[in-house]
Each structure stands twice: as C-alpha cells, then as structure tokens.
Amino acid sequence: MSTNDFTIVPLSRVSMLPLVLLYILAIVIVSIVILLLLRKYPSLRNIRKKRNILIYCILALIPGLLIFQLDTVARRADVGFGIDSIPDKAFRGKISQITLYCNNRGSRSAEFYVVLTSLNASITVRDQQDYLLVSSTTVKVPFSLSENWISGNSDRKNVFFTVDSNVTSFSFWVDIENRAFGELDTPGGVWSVRFVWNATENCYIMTERSQIAAA
C-alpha cells in the first residue's frame, strides 16, 4: 500500500523575506556609494594605476559577498515526508516493514530525521548503522536530500517492527526533526496508521491511515 500525499515542510518558521529585502537594500546602498566614490574621485577611474586595481577588487568584494549571502538566505528546502508503504495486515510473531518516503521540492539541500514512534509495537534496527534507536518504540531515520534540480532529492528507507504480545491494536506516528540550520515547521501535521486485531483473519488489519492536524 502506498500514497503520493505527503506533508510539505518549509525549512524555517521564520519568514526570510525581511532578511532578503535587507540584503537587497544593502547591495543597492553599497552600489550607490561605489558610484559616488568614482564620481567624487576621478583618479579612481584610472584603471592603469595598480593602487586602483586593488581598490576595485575590494569594492567588488563587498557587493559580491552580499549577493552570495542573499542567494543563501533566499533559497529554502520544502520537504515532503510520509509513510510510502506499509502492509495492510500484520501477523503476531512476524517481522513487518514500514517504508518512509521523503522528497525535497525546494532550492536548498536538507538534512533531517523522520521520527517514527510506535504504540504496542517494537521497532528493530538491523544493519541501518545511521538509524538512531531512541527506544524500542522510537527511531530517528536520517535523510539527506539535495536541491530539487539535482538527482538525489528523494529517498526511501525501511523500518522493521514486530507487534507486541497480547495486544488488540497497535499504531505508528511519523514526524520530522531538523538536523541542520533553521527550524522545521509541520503545518500539515504528522502521519498516523492504526491496526486492530481481527479474529476472523487471525491477524491485525489496518483500520486507519490519516494525517493528524497540527496543534
């Protein structure tokens, strides 16, 4: 069972627009100052002087650094995450698998954890060395996604689990946690799936799969 609907997560709760406008204003001011200096001191317009070449390099460096910073703050990562696939049925005493899917639709790379939490099920880490098993019911799965125009801006990773003994139902929740610069917002909420024991089928059946609205 799979889905193409994922929670879209902007890199930061803080709007970058004021900072972008500040950098644009700084670039304009610096450019005006440079033009005024060239107008006030005609000797600076003589490109044959070695001293002027050094001054040109310094004057070019300042707006260049501002433009670089502008590019840095203007780009952002928009991460989609969710449960890509999970069996409709789970059996007692058998290992089952959940596949987590993430993609990056933004213009900045993103590094984050998808946090999977269970109720009445034990999570197992096999050969996934980089997984952080917080407890038997919580694991942090690391993702590192490039920008949306570069190959590698989506990924899938598997998590294994077994249902606890003598329970009538079990559930999973999926959330996200940032590993790099900025904060992550989850306006769409988190993913949730729930299984209930079915005596007729002699297994657990998925009865609910939904997004929980964010508080």
N, C-alpha and C positions, 0 to 999 in steps of 0.2 A: 504494500500500500504506500502510495507516495502523494505528494502535493507540491504545487508550484507557488503556494501562498506563504510568504514569509514576512516576519516583522522587519520593517526598514528602520535602521538605527543611524541617525546622524552622529558624526564624531563628537560633537560637543553641544552641550545645552546652551552655551553662551553664543549669542549671535556674533559672527565675525564681521558683520557689515560696518559697525563703528570703527573697528580697527583697520579695515580695508580703506575706508574713507580717510582715516588719519594718515595712512601711508601715502595715499594719492595726494593729499594736501601737502605733505612733507616733500614729495617729489616735485610738485609744482613750485613750492617756495624755493627749494634748492635750485631749480632750473632758472627761476627769475633772478635769484641772487647771482648766479654764474653769468647770466646775460648782462646784468648791471655792472659786474666787475669788469667784463670785457669792454663794456661801453665807457666806463669811467677811466680805465687804464688802457689806452690804445697800445701801449708797449706789449701788453699780454697777447695781442693779436699777431705778433711776430712769431711765426712758427719755427723760425730758424734758430732762435735762441734756445740753448739747452735748458736754461732755467725754466722757460715757458713750457717746454715739453714735460718737465717734472710736475709743474703746476697743473697742466692739462690732465695728467694721469691722476693726480689727487682729486681734481674736480670731477673727473669722470667716475672715480671710485665711489664717491658719496651717493649719487643717484643710482649707481649700479647696485650698491648694497641695499638701498631702499626698494628697488624694483625686485630684487631677489626675495626680500622679506615679504613684499606684497604678494608675490607668487606663492610663498609658503603659507601665508595665512588665508589666502583666498580659496585654496583648494581644500576639499574635505572628503572624508570617506562616508559613504552611505551603505551600510552593511545590512544585508538581508540574512536572517537566520531562522531556522526552524527544524522540525523533525521531517526528514525526507522520506524515510520509510520505516515501518515497524510492522511485524506480523499482526494479523487480525486475531490470532489465537496464540496463547502461551500455555505451556504444559508444566505441571509440577515436576521438579527434579531435573528439568532440562534447561540448558543454557539457551537464551534467546538473544536477539540482537536488535539494537536501535541504530539507525544511520542518521547522523546530523549533517545538515547541509548549510553552507554559508556562501554568500556572494558579495562582491563589492561593486556597487554601481557608481561610486564616486571617483574623484580625480586624485585622491591621496591613498597611499597604502594604509593598511590597518592591521594591527596585531591585537588580539583579544582572546578571551576564553569564552566558550559556550559552557555554561554551568548546568549540568544535568543532576536533578535531585529526585530521589525516589521515595515512595512510601510503600512499605511491605514488600520490597524487592531489594536484593543485594547486588550492587554493581561490581563487576570483575574487570580488573586491568590485566591484560595478558602481556603482549610484547610491546605495548604502547609506552615506551620509556618516558615520553614527554607529557603523558597524562598526569594530572595531579589528583590523586585519590585522597580527597579530604576526609572521607569516612566511607563506610560500606554503603552509604546512601547518597553520597555526593561526589561527583567527579568534575574536574575542570579540564575541558578539552581545548588545547591551544590551536588557534588558527592564525595564519599569516597570509594576508591576501594583498596582491598588488593592485595598481590602479585599473580602472575598467577597460582601458585600451591595451593592456598588457596581458599576455597569456598567463594564467595562474590566478585570475581574480575570482575563482570559485573553487570550492573544495568540499569533499565529503569525508567523514570519519565515523568509524563504527564504535559502539559501546556495547559490551556484553553484560547480561544480568541473569539472575535466577530469582524466581519467586520464592518468598519466604514460606516456611511450612505453616500449615493450618491457618491460612488467611482466606477471606472470602473475596477480597479485591486488592488491587494494587494500582498505583498511579505514578506518573512521571511529570516533572515540570522542567522546562528549559528556559534559561535566562542567559544574559550576556554580561561580561565583565571586561573592561578595558585593560590592556597590558602596556599601553604606550601613552603618548601625550594626549591630554584632554580627557573629557568625561564622555560616557556613553548614556544616551537617553533611550528609553524604551516606550515611546508613545503608544505603540500598538499592544503593549502588554507582553505576556510570556505564553509559550505553548504549554498545553496540558493534555495528557492522554490518561484514560482510566480503563481498567479491565475488571470484570466481575466474573466470579466463578459460575460456570454453567454445568449443573449436574448432568444434564442430558448429553451434552457434548463431552463431558468429563475433561474440561479444560477452562481456561479463562478466556472470555470473549471481550474484545474492545467495545465499550458502550459509549464512550465519549472521547471526542477529539476536538479541541477548541483552543481559542486564544482567550486568556483572562485579561480583561481590561485593566490598564494601568491605573494605580490609585491617583 
